[in-house]
C-alpha cells in the first residue's frame, strides 16, 4: 500500500504518484488514468478506460460470432 497526500496544485487539489506507482501502472507524463468505483464502494485507479474495455468486449464477441465471414472477407 502506498499512502499519498492530497496537495494544492494551482486552484485544484491533487496527488503526486511516486515513480514506483507510475512504473507499475506503465504511465508517463500526459497519460490518462481512470477512477472507477468498485461494487464494495472502494475507488480504483487504472490506466484502462472502462468504456473502451466494454467496447472491446463487444467487438471480440462480434468477431467470434462472425469469424468465418471475417476470414472470407480478409482474403
N, C-alpha and C positions, 0 to 999 in steps of 0.2 A: 504494500500500500504506500502511496506517495501523498503526503499532505501538501496542499497548495494554499497559498494565502491570496485572498482577494485584494486587489490593489486598484488605486485610482489610475486610469490611463486616459489622459485628456479629460473629456467630460463623461467618460464611461467608467465602468468597473470591469476588471478582467483578471485572469490568472496567467502566469507565465509557466509554460510547460518546460520542465528540465530536459536536457539533452537526451537522457536515458529514455524518457517517455516518448519524445519525438522519434527516436530511433526505433523503438518497439512498434510505434504506430506507422512507421515509414513515412513521416511527414517532413516537409520542408517549408520554408517561408513562402507564403502565398497559397498554400493548400487549404482546402476547406475541411472542417470537421463537423459532424452532425451530433446533436444531443437528442437522444430519444428517451422516453420514459418506459421502463420495463413494467411488466404486469404487477410486480410487487411494490411499485412506487419508486424504485431507485432510478437514478439517471445514468445513462450510458453515453460515453463519448466515443465515437468511432469515425474513421476516415471514410466510411462507406455510406452512401446515400440510401436510406431505406426505400425510398420511392423508386430509385433506379434498380435496386435489388428486386423489387416486386415486378418491375417491367421485364427484367432479365429472366425471372422465373417463368413469366407468361410466355416469353419468346422461346425459352427452352422447351416448354410444353408444346407449343405450336410446331416447333421444328421436329420434335419427336413424333407428333401426330402425322405430320406430312413429310416424313423422312424420305420415302421413296419418290415422291413428287419433286422434292427439292434436289434429290440426287439426279433425276432425269433433267431438270432444268439446268443443272450445272454442266451438263455435257455439251 
